[in-house]
Amino acid sequence: MKTNRRKFITTTAVLAAGTIAASAMPFTVQEKEEWPVVHHVFFWLKNPGSVEDRDKLVAGVKTLSKIETVKKLRVGVVASTEKRDVVDNSWAVSELMFFSDLAGQATYQTHPIHLEFIKNCSHLWEKVIVYDAVDA
């Protein structure tokens, strides 16, 4: 009987500790995005087969993270995913930026770091398409 009682007390203590630990963890699901303004840019290289040009452009895009209104920056290259009619993989480099508000995105457009990026890297691309969105 003492063995069953010890097991019960031990199990209860472990469950209680687990419940307390789980309730102390921060709630990770957000109801509203922290940075509701999205700026997504796709670049096509003048020399599409040049890994060197692609890497220079990637490095240039990464400098944009120093702009104070850029809350988050993701830089990507084309993924080797399944070929489907709805997938456009003709571009070479993409940037995905998040801003707190439209004013922050406007500040980014005229920021000296952004203008320097254009000056230093525009010779690498042939085409650029921009998609800007806000949370609905």
DSSP file with accessible surface (Angstrom, degrees, kcal/mol):
  #  RESIDUE AA STRUCTURE BP1 BP2  ACC     N-H-->O    O-->H-N    N-H-->O    O-->H-N    TCO  KAPPA ALPHA  PHI   PSI    X-CA   Y-CA   Z-CA
    1    1 A M     >        0   0  197      0, 0.0     4,-2.0     0, 0.0     5,-0.2   0.000 360.0 360.0 360.0 -38.7    0.0    0.0    0.0
    2    2 A K  H  >  +     0   0  158      1,-0.2     4,-2.4     2,-0.2     5,-0.2   0.865 360.0  54.4 -63.1 -35.7    2.9    2.4    0.8
    3    3 A T  H  > S+     0   0   87      2,-0.2     4,-2.4     1,-0.2    -1,-0.2   0.932 109.4  46.4 -64.4 -44.7    4.3    1.8   -2.7
    4    4 A N  H  > S+     0   0  114      1,-0.2     4,-2.3     2,-0.2    -1,-0.2   0.890 112.3  50.9 -64.8 -38.7    1.0    2.7   -4.4
    5    5 A R  H  X S+     0   0  177     -4,-2.0     4,-2.6     2,-0.2    -2,-0.2   0.917 110.7  48.5 -65.4 -42.9    0.7    5.8   -2.2
    6    6 A R  H  X S+     0   0  165     -4,-2.4     4,-2.9     2,-0.2     5,-0.2   0.911 111.7  49.7 -62.2 -45.0    4.3    6.9   -3.1
    7    7 A K  H  X S+     0   0  130     -4,-2.4     4,-2.8     2,-0.2     5,-0.2   0.917 111.7  49.0 -59.6 -43.6    3.7    6.4   -6.8
    8    8 A F  H  X S+     0   0  141     -4,-2.3     4,-2.6     2,-0.2    -2,-0.2   0.947 113.9  45.0 -62.1 -46.0    0.5    8.4   -6.6
    9    9 A I  H  X S+     0   0   99     -4,-2.6     4,-2.5     2,-0.2    -2,-0.2   0.930 115.2  47.9 -65.2 -43.2    2.2   11.3   -4.7
   10   10 A T  H  X S+     0   0   85     -4,-2.9     4,-2.5     2,-0.2     5,-0.2   0.941 113.5  47.1 -63.3 -46.8    5.2   11.3   -7.0
   11   11 A T  H  X S+     0   0   79     -4,-2.8     4,-2.6    -5,-0.2     5,-0.2   0.927 112.8  49.5 -61.9 -43.6    2.9   11.2  -10.1
   12   12 A T  H  X S+     0   0   66     -4,-2.6     4,-2.5    -5,-0.2    -1,-0.2   0.918 111.0  49.5 -62.2 -42.0    0.8   14.0   -8.7
   13   13 A A  H  X S+     0   0   59     -4,-2.5     4,-2.5    -5,-0.2    -2,-0.2   0.919 111.6  48.5 -64.7 -42.6    3.8   16.1   -7.9
   14   14 A V  H  X S+     0   0   96     -4,-2.5     4,-2.5     2,-0.2    -2,-0.2   0.934 112.9  47.6 -64.6 -44.9    5.3   15.6  -11.4
   15   15 A L  H  X S+     0   0  113     -4,-2.6     4,-2.4     2,-0.2    -2,-0.2   0.912 112.2  49.7 -62.7 -41.7    1.9   16.6  -13.1
   16   16 A A  H  X S+     0   0   48     -4,-2.5     4,-2.4    -5,-0.2    -2,-0.2   0.929 111.4  48.7 -64.6 -42.7    1.6   19.6  -10.9
   17   17 A A  H  X S+     0   0   59     -4,-2.5     4,-2.7     1,-0.2    -2,-0.2   0.916 111.8  49.9 -63.8 -41.4    5.1   20.8  -11.7
   18   18 A G  H  X S+     0   0   40     -4,-2.5     4,-2.6     2,-0.2    -1,-0.2   0.909 110.3  50.0 -63.9 -40.1    4.5   20.3  -15.4
   19   19 A T  H  X S+     0   0   97     -4,-2.4     4,-2.2     2,-0.2    -2,-0.2   0.925 111.9  47.6 -64.9 -42.6    1.3   22.2  -15.2
   20   20 A I  H  X S+     0   0  116     -4,-2.4     4,-1.4     2,-0.2    -2,-0.2   0.936 113.0  48.6 -64.3 -44.1    3.0   25.1  -13.4
   21   21 A A  H  X S+     0   0   57     -4,-2.7     4,-0.8     1,-0.2     3,-0.2   0.922 112.3  48.6 -63.2 -43.3    5.9   25.1  -15.9
   22   22 A A  H >< S+     0   0   60     -4,-2.6     3,-0.8     1,-0.2    -1,-0.2   0.902 110.3  50.8 -65.7 -37.4    3.5   25.1  -18.9
   23   23 A S  H 3< S+     0   0   95     -4,-2.2    -1,-0.2     1,-0.2    -2,-0.2   0.766 106.0  56.7 -73.4 -20.6    1.4   27.9  -17.5
   24   24 A A  H 3< S+     0   0   81     -4,-1.4    -1,-0.2    -3,-0.2    -2,-0.2   0.665  86.3  99.0 -82.6 -16.0    4.6   30.0  -17.0
   25   25 A M  S << S-     0   0  132     -4,-0.8     3,-0.0    -3,-0.8     2,-0.0  -0.451  85.2-103.5 -72.8 143.4    5.5   29.8  -20.6
   26   26 A P        -     0   0  113      0, 0.0     2,-0.5     0, 0.0    -1,-0.1  -0.350  33.3-109.0 -67.7 146.6    4.6   32.8  -22.8
   27   27 A F        -     0   0  181      1,-0.1    -4,-0.0    -4,-0.1    -3,-0.0  -0.639  33.3-168.9 -75.1 120.8    1.7   32.5  -25.1
   28   28 A T        +     0   0  123     -2,-0.5     2,-0.5     2,-0.1    -1,-0.1   0.625  53.3  95.8 -96.2 -13.1    3.2   32.3  -28.6
   29   29 A V        -     0   0   98      2,-0.0     2,-0.4     1,-0.0    -2,-0.0  -0.669  61.9-153.2 -82.2 126.4    0.1   32.7  -30.9
   30   30 A Q        -     0   0  104     -2,-0.5     3,-0.1     1,-0.1    -2,-0.1  -0.829  13.1-157.4-100.0 138.1   -0.4   36.3  -31.9
   31   31 A E  S    S+     0   0  203     -2,-0.4     2,-0.4     1,-0.2    -1,-0.1   0.854  84.7  25.5 -77.5 -36.1   -3.8   37.6  -32.8
   32   32 A K  S    S-     0   0  152    103,-0.0    -1,-0.2     0, 0.0     2,-0.0  -0.990  93.8-102.3-131.9 139.6   -2.4   40.5  -34.9
   33   33 A E        -     0   0   76     -2,-0.4   102,-0.1     1,-0.1    -2,-0.0  -0.303  21.9-138.8 -60.6 138.8    0.9   40.6  -36.7
   34   34 A E  S    S+     0   0  113      1,-0.3    -1,-0.1     2,-0.1     0, 0.0   0.827  99.3  35.2 -67.2 -34.2    3.5   42.7  -35.0
   35   35 A W  S    S+     0   0   57      1,-0.1    -1,-0.3    36,-0.0    65,-0.2  -0.824  71.2 179.0-124.9  90.6    4.7   44.3  -38.2
   36   36 A P        +     0   0   30      0, 0.0    99,-1.2     0, 0.0     2,-0.6   0.559  56.0  82.8 -77.1  -7.5    1.6   44.7  -40.5
   37   37 A V  E     -AB  99 134A   7     62,-2.2    62,-2.6    97,-0.2     2,-0.4  -0.866  61.0-167.6-103.4 125.1    3.3   46.3  -43.5
   38   38 A V  E     -AB  98 133A  33     95,-3.1    95,-2.5    -2,-0.6     2,-0.5  -0.926  10.3-171.4-116.0 133.2    5.0   43.9  -45.9
   39   39 A H  E     -AB  97 132A   5     58,-2.5    58,-2.9    -2,-0.4     2,-0.5  -0.974  10.0-178.1-124.8 108.8    7.4   44.9  -48.7
   40   40 A H  E     -AB  96 131A  52     91,-3.1    91,-3.2    -2,-0.5     2,-0.4  -0.962   2.4-175.4-116.9 123.1    8.3   42.0  -51.0
   41   41 A V  E     -AB  95 130A   5     54,-2.7    54,-2.3    -2,-0.5     2,-0.4  -0.951  10.1-161.5-123.4 136.6   10.7   42.6  -53.9
   42   42 A F  E     -AB  94 129A  34     87,-2.8    87,-2.2    -2,-0.4     2,-0.4  -0.965   9.2-160.6-117.8 133.5   11.8   40.2  -56.6
   43   43 A F  E     -AB  93 128A   5     50,-2.9    49,-3.1    -2,-0.4    50,-1.5  -0.939   7.4-159.5-116.4 136.3   15.0   40.8  -58.7
   44   44 A W  E     - B   0 127A  26     83,-2.7    82,-3.5    -2,-0.4    83,-1.4  -0.958  25.4-129.9-109.8 127.4   16.0   39.3  -62.0
   45   45 A L  E     - B   0 125A   5     -2,-0.5    80,-0.3    80,-0.3    79,-0.1  -0.455   7.0-136.0 -78.0 148.2   19.7   39.4  -62.7
   46   46 A K  S    S+     0   0  114     78,-2.6    79,-0.1     1,-0.3    -1,-0.1   0.855 111.5  37.4 -64.3 -37.4   21.2   40.8  -65.9
   47   47 A N  S >  S-     0   0   93     77,-0.5     3,-2.3     1,-0.1    -1,-0.3  -0.771  78.4-177.3-114.2  82.5   23.5   37.7  -65.9
   48   48 A P  T 3  S+     0   0  107      0, 0.0    -1,-0.1     0, 0.0    -2,-0.1   0.759  79.0  52.3 -58.7 -25.3   21.1   35.0  -64.6
   49   49 A G  T 3  S+     0   0   76     -3,-0.1     2,-0.9    -4,-0.0     3,-0.1   0.509  83.0 107.3 -88.7  -0.6   23.7   32.3  -64.5
   50   50 A S    <>  -     0   0   32     -3,-2.3     4,-2.1     1,-0.2     5,-0.1  -0.662  42.7-177.2 -87.4 108.3   26.2   34.3  -62.5
   51   51 A V  H  > S+     0   0   81     -2,-0.9     4,-2.9     2,-0.2     5,-0.2   0.870  87.2  58.0 -66.3 -34.4   26.4   33.0  -58.9
   52   52 A E  H  > S+     0   0  126      2,-0.2     4,-2.2     1,-0.2    -1,-0.2   0.935 107.7  44.8 -62.7 -45.5   28.9   35.9  -58.2
   53   53 A D  H  > S+     0   0   20      2,-0.2     4,-2.3     1,-0.2    -1,-0.2   0.910 113.3  51.3 -65.0 -41.3   26.3   38.5  -59.3
   54   54 A R  H  X S+     0   0   83     -4,-2.1     4,-2.7     1,-0.2    -2,-0.2   0.943 110.8  48.0 -60.7 -45.0   23.6   36.8  -57.3
   55   55 A D  H  X S+     0   0   77     -4,-2.9     4,-2.4     1,-0.2    -1,-0.2   0.869 110.0  52.3 -66.6 -36.2   25.8   36.7  -54.2
   56   56 A K  H  X S+     0   0   99     -4,-2.2     4,-2.3    -5,-0.2    -1,-0.2   0.913 111.3  47.3 -63.4 -42.5   26.7   40.4  -54.6
   57   57 A L  H  X S+     0   0    0     -4,-2.3     4,-2.9     2,-0.2     5,-0.2   0.925 110.6  51.3 -66.4 -42.2   23.0   41.2  -54.8
   58   58 A V  H  X S+     0   0   24     -4,-2.7     4,-2.2     1,-0.2    -2,-0.2   0.938 111.2  48.3 -58.1 -46.6   22.2   39.1  -51.7
   59   59 A A  H  X S+     0   0   58     -4,-2.4     4,-1.0     1,-0.2    -1,-0.2   0.912 112.0  50.0 -62.1 -40.9   25.0   40.9  -49.8
   60   60 A G  H >< S+     0   0   10     -4,-2.3     3,-0.8     1,-0.2     4,-0.5   0.927 109.2  50.4 -63.6 -44.4   23.7   44.2  -50.9
   61   61 A V  H >< S+     0   0    0     -4,-2.9     3,-1.8     1,-0.2     4,-0.3   0.907 103.9  59.8 -60.8 -39.5   20.1   43.4  -49.9
   62   62 A K  H >< S+     0   0  119     -4,-2.2     3,-1.4     1,-0.3    -1,-0.2   0.791  92.5  66.8 -63.5 -24.1   21.3   42.3  -46.4
   63   63 A T  G X< S+     0   0   49     -4,-1.0     3,-1.6    -3,-0.8    -1,-0.3   0.760  85.9  72.7 -66.1 -21.7   22.7   45.8  -45.8
   64   64 A L  G X  S+     0   0    0     -3,-1.8     3,-1.7    -4,-0.5    -1,-0.3   0.697  76.9  76.8 -68.6 -16.6   19.2   47.1  -45.8
   65   65 A S  G <  S+     0   0   67     -3,-1.4    -1,-0.3    -4,-0.3    -2,-0.2   0.695  81.1  70.6 -66.6 -16.1   18.6   45.5  -42.4
   66   66 A K  G <  S+     0   0  146     -3,-1.6     2,-0.4    -4,-0.2    -1,-0.3   0.614  72.0 104.3 -75.4 -12.2   20.5   48.4  -40.9
   67   67 A I  S X  S-     0   0    1     -3,-1.7     3,-1.8     1,-0.1    41,-0.1  -0.599  74.6-137.0 -73.7 126.1   17.7   50.8  -41.6
   68   68 A E  T 3  S+     0   0  122     -2,-0.4    -1,-0.1     1,-0.3    36,-0.0   0.743  99.0  54.9 -62.1 -25.9   15.9   51.5  -38.3
   69   69 A T  T 3  S+     0   0   25     35,-0.2     2,-0.8    34,-0.1    31,-0.5   0.630  83.5  95.2 -85.2 -10.0   12.4   51.2  -39.7
   70   70 A V    <   -     0   0   14     -3,-1.8    29,-0.2    -6,-0.2     3,-0.1  -0.713  52.4-179.0 -79.6 110.4   13.0   47.7  -41.2
   71   71 A K        +     0   0   96     27,-2.6     2,-0.3    -2,-0.8    -1,-0.2   0.802  67.0   4.3 -84.2 -30.7   11.7   45.5  -38.4
   72   72 A K  E     -C   98   0A  95     26,-1.1    26,-2.0     2,-0.0     2,-0.4  -0.973  63.5-166.4-155.0 141.1   12.5   42.2  -40.1
   73   73 A L  E     -C   97   0A  34     -2,-0.3     2,-0.4    24,-0.2    24,-0.2  -0.999   3.4-175.9-133.4 130.5   14.3   41.2  -43.3
   74   74 A R  E     -C   96   0A 151     22,-2.5    22,-2.8    -2,-0.4     2,-0.4  -0.993   7.8-163.8-122.2 133.6   14.4   37.9  -45.1
   75   75 A V  E     +C   95   0A  40     -2,-0.4     2,-0.3    20,-0.2    20,-0.2  -0.968  16.5 177.3-117.8 132.6   16.5   37.4  -48.2
   76   76 A G  E     -C   94   0A  23     18,-2.7    18,-2.7    -2,-0.4     2,-0.3  -0.902  23.0-153.8-135.9 162.3   15.9   34.4  -50.5
   77   77 A V  E     -C   93   0A  64     -2,-0.3    16,-0.2    16,-0.2    15,-0.1  -0.846  53.4 -66.7-124.3 165.8   17.0   32.7  -53.7
   78   78 A V        -     0   0   48     14,-0.7     2,-0.2    -2,-0.3    11,-0.1  -0.268  51.7-137.2 -58.8 131.9   14.8   30.4  -55.9
   79   79 A A        -     0   0   57      1,-0.1     2,-1.7    -3,-0.0    -1,-0.1  -0.605  15.3-120.1 -88.0 149.7   14.0   27.2  -54.1
   80   80 A S        +     0   0  125     -2,-0.2     2,-0.2     3,-0.0     3,-0.1  -0.550  60.7 147.5 -87.9  71.4   14.1   23.8  -56.0
   81   81 A T        -     0   0   82     -2,-1.7     3,-0.0     1,-0.2     6,-0.0  -0.501  57.3 -60.8-100.7 175.4   10.5   23.0  -55.5
   82   82 A E        -     0   0  143     -2,-0.2     2,-0.5     1,-0.1    -1,-0.2  -0.229  54.8-117.9 -56.6 135.0    8.0   21.2  -57.6
   83   83 A K        +     0   0  139     -3,-0.1     2,-0.3     3,-0.0    -1,-0.1  -0.685  48.1 158.8 -79.6 119.7    7.5   22.7  -61.1
   84   84 A R    >   -     0   0  135     -2,-0.5     3,-1.6     3,-0.1    -3,-0.0  -0.954  53.5-109.2-137.7 159.9    3.8   23.8  -61.4
   85   85 A D  T 3  S+     0   0  178     -2,-0.3    -1,-0.0     1,-0.3    -2,-0.0   0.801 117.4  52.9 -60.0 -29.3    2.0   26.3  -63.6
   86   86 A V  T 3  S+     0   0  117      2,-0.0     2,-0.6    -3,-0.0    -1,-0.3   0.502  90.6  91.2 -88.1  -3.3    1.4   28.6  -60.7
   87   87 A V    <   -     0   0   45     -3,-1.6     2,-0.7    -5,-0.0    -3,-0.1  -0.835  57.9-162.6 -99.3 123.0    5.0   28.8  -59.6
   88   88 A D        +     0   0   92     -2,-0.6     3,-0.2     1,-0.1    -3,-0.1  -0.906  21.5 160.7-102.2 111.1    7.2   31.6  -61.0
   89   89 A N        +     0   0   64     -2,-0.7    -1,-0.1     1,-0.1   -11,-0.1   0.003  42.6 106.5-118.0  31.0   10.8   30.7  -60.5
   90   90 A S        +     0   0   66    -46,-0.0    -1,-0.1     2,-0.0     2,-0.1   0.636  62.2  83.2 -84.4 -13.5   12.2   33.1  -63.1
   91   91 A W        -     0   0   41     -3,-0.2   -47,-0.2   -47,-0.1   -13,-0.2  -0.296  62.9-153.8 -84.3 172.8   13.6   35.6  -60.6
   92   92 A A  S    S+     0   0   18    -49,-3.1   -14,-0.7     1,-0.4     2,-0.3   0.751  70.0  19.4-116.2 -41.9   17.0   35.2  -58.8
   93   93 A V  E     -AC  43  77A   0    -50,-1.5   -50,-2.9   -16,-0.2    -1,-0.4  -0.986  59.6-169.1-135.9 142.9   16.8   37.1  -55.5
   94   94 A S  E     -AC  42  76A  13    -18,-2.7   -18,-2.7    -2,-0.3     2,-0.4  -0.961   6.9-158.4-130.7 151.6   14.0   38.2  -53.2
   95   95 A E  E     -AC  41  75A   2    -54,-2.3   -54,-2.7    -2,-0.3     2,-0.5  -0.991   3.4-167.1-124.9 138.3   13.7   40.4  -50.2
   96   96 A L  E     -AC  40  74A  42    -22,-2.8   -22,-2.5    -2,-0.4     2,-0.3  -0.981  14.7-179.0-126.0 114.5   10.9   40.3  -47.8
   97   97 A M  E     -AC  39  73A   0    -58,-2.9   -58,-2.5    -2,-0.5     2,-0.4  -0.883  14.3-154.0-117.7 151.4   10.7   43.2  -45.3
   98   98 A F  E     -AC  38  72A  34    -26,-2.0   -27,-2.6    -2,-0.3   -26,-1.1  -0.973  11.6-174.1-125.4 138.4    8.3   44.0  -42.5
   99   99 A F  E     -A   37   0A   0    -62,-2.6   -62,-2.2    -2,-0.4   -29,-0.1  -0.924  31.0-130.7-128.4 154.1    7.5   47.5  -41.2
  100  100 A S  S    S-     0   0   50    -31,-0.5     2,-0.3    -2,-0.3    -1,-0.1   0.820  88.0 -11.1 -70.7 -32.6    5.5   48.7  -38.2
  101  101 A D  S  > S-     0   0   83    -32,-0.2     4,-1.5   -66,-0.1     3,-0.2  -0.957  74.5 -92.5-159.3 172.6    3.6   51.2  -40.4
  102  102 A L  H  > S+     0   0  113     -2,-0.3     4,-2.5     1,-0.2     5,-0.2   0.834 119.8  60.5 -65.8 -31.2    3.4   52.9  -43.8
  103  103 A A  H  > S+     0   0   65      1,-0.2     4,-2.4     2,-0.2    -1,-0.2   0.904 103.7  50.9 -62.9 -39.1    5.5   55.8  -42.5
  104  104 A G  H  > S+     0   0    6     -3,-0.2     4,-2.0     2,-0.2    -1,-0.2   0.889 109.6  49.6 -65.2 -38.0    8.3   53.4  -41.7
  105  105 A Q  H  X S+     0   0   23     -4,-1.5     4,-1.6     2,-0.2    -2,-0.2   0.909 110.6  50.4 -67.9 -38.3    8.1   52.0  -45.2
  106  106 A A  H  X S+     0   0   53     -4,-2.5     4,-1.1     1,-0.2    -2,-0.2   0.900 108.5  52.4 -66.0 -40.0    8.2   55.5  -46.7
  107  107 A T  H >X S+     0   0   59     -4,-2.4     4,-0.6     1,-0.2     3,-0.6   0.916 106.1  54.9 -60.8 -42.6   11.2   56.3  -44.6
  108  108 A Y  H >< S+     0   0    2     -4,-2.0     3,-1.0     1,-0.2     6,-0.2   0.896 100.1  60.8 -56.7 -42.0   13.0   53.2  -45.9
  109  109 A Q  H 3< S+     0   0   69     -4,-1.6    -1,-0.2     1,-0.3    -2,-0.2   0.840 115.7  30.6 -58.7 -36.4   12.4   54.3  -49.5
  110  110 A T  H << S+     0   0  103     -4,-1.1    -1,-0.3    -3,-0.6    -2,-0.2   0.325  89.1 126.8-106.9   7.5   14.4   57.5  -49.1
  111  111 A H    <X  -     0   0   27     -3,-1.0     4,-2.5    -4,-0.6     3,-0.4  -0.386  67.0-124.6 -67.4 140.7   16.9   56.3  -46.5
  112  112 A P  H  > S+     0   0   92      0, 0.0     4,-2.5     0, 0.0     5,-0.2   0.844 110.8  54.8 -55.2 -35.2   20.6   56.8  -47.4
  113  113 A I  H  > S+     0   0   49      2,-0.2     4,-2.3     1,-0.2     5,-0.1   0.915 109.7  46.7 -66.8 -40.2   21.4   53.1  -47.0
  114  114 A H  H  > S+     0   0   14     -3,-0.4     4,-2.3    -6,-0.2    -1,-0.2   0.932 113.1  48.6 -65.9 -43.7   18.6   52.2  -49.4
  115  115 A L  H  X S+     0   0   92     -4,-2.5     4,-2.4     1,-0.2    -2,-0.2   0.889 111.1  50.8 -64.4 -37.6   19.8   54.8  -51.9
  116  116 A E  H  X S+     0   0   91     -4,-2.5     4,-2.7    -5,-0.2    -1,-0.2   0.897 107.8  53.5 -65.6 -40.2   23.4   53.5  -51.5
  117  117 A F  H  X S+     0   0    7     -4,-2.3     4,-2.3     2,-0.2     5,-0.3   0.939 109.9  47.3 -58.8 -46.8   22.2   50.0  -52.2
  118  118 A I  H  X S+     0   0   63     -4,-2.3     4,-2.2     1,-0.2    -2,-0.2   0.938 113.0  49.1 -61.1 -45.5   20.5   51.1  -55.4
  119  119 A K  H  < S+     0   0  146     -4,-2.4     4,-0.2     1,-0.2    -1,-0.2   0.909 118.8  38.4 -59.3 -44.2   23.6   53.0  -56.5
  120  120 A N  H  < S+     0   0   83     -4,-2.7    -1,-0.2     1,-0.1    -2,-0.2   0.721 128.6  27.5 -82.3 -24.0   25.9   50.0  -55.7
  121  121 A C  H >X S+     0   0   11     -4,-2.3     3,-2.4    -5,-0.2     4,-0.6   0.577  88.0  91.9-118.8 -12.4   23.7   47.1  -56.9
  122  122 A S  G >< S+     0   0   48     -4,-2.2     3,-0.7    -5,-0.3    -3,-0.1   0.778  80.8  66.2 -61.8 -24.0   21.3   48.3  -59.7
  123  123 A H  G 34 S+     0   0  106     -4,-0.2    -1,-0.3     1,-0.2   -77,-0.1   0.698  95.9  60.0 -67.8 -14.9   23.9   47.4  -62.4
  124  124 A L  G <4 S+     0   0    4     -3,-2.4   -78,-2.6   -79,-0.1   -77,-0.5   0.757  96.5  68.0 -83.8 -26.6   23.3   43.7  -61.3
  125  125 A W  E <<  -B   45   0A  41     -3,-0.7   -80,-0.3    -4,-0.6     3,-0.1  -0.730  47.8-173.0-106.6 151.5   19.6   43.5  -62.0
  126  126 A E  E    S+     0   0A 140    -82,-3.5     2,-0.3     1,-0.4   -81,-0.2   0.718  78.9  13.7-100.4 -31.5   17.6   43.6  -65.2
  127  127 A K  E     -B   44   0A 100    -83,-1.4   -83,-2.7     2,-0.0     2,-0.4  -0.995  58.2-168.0-149.9 145.7   14.1   43.8  -63.7
  128  128 A V  E     -B   43   0A  52     -2,-0.3     2,-0.4   -85,-0.2   -85,-0.2  -0.999   2.2-170.9-136.7 135.1   12.5   44.4  -60.3
  129  129 A I  E     -B   42   0A  50    -87,-2.2   -87,-2.8    -2,-0.4     2,-0.4  -0.997   8.9-160.4-126.3 134.9    8.9   43.8  -59.2
  130  130 A V  E     -B   41   0A  68     -2,-0.4     2,-0.5   -89,-0.2   -89,-0.2  -0.936   8.0-169.7-117.5 135.6    7.6   45.1  -55.8
  131  131 A Y  E     -B   40   0A 140    -91,-3.2   -91,-3.1    -2,-0.4     2,-0.4  -0.989   8.9-173.3-122.3 117.6    4.6   43.8  -53.9
  132  132 A D  E     +B   39   0A  89     -2,-0.5     2,-0.3   -93,-0.2   -93,-0.2  -0.924  11.2 168.4-110.5 138.7    3.5   46.0  -50.9
  133  133 A A  E     -B   38   0A  57    -95,-2.5   -95,-3.1    -2,-0.4     2,-0.3  -0.975  22.3-152.7-146.5 156.2    0.7   44.8  -48.6
  134  134 A V  E     -B   37   0A  86     -2,-0.3   -97,-0.2   -97,-0.2   -33,-0.0  -0.928  43.8 -84.1-124.1 154.8   -0.9   45.6  -45.3
  135  135 A D              0   0   65    -99,-1.2  -103,-0.0    -2,-0.3   -98,-0.0  -0.296 360.0 360.0 -55.6 138.3   -2.7   43.2  -42.9
  136  136 A A              0   0  151     -3,-0.0    -1,-0.1     0, 0.0    -3,-0.0  -0.568 360.0 360.0 -91.9 360.0   -6.3   42.8  -43.9
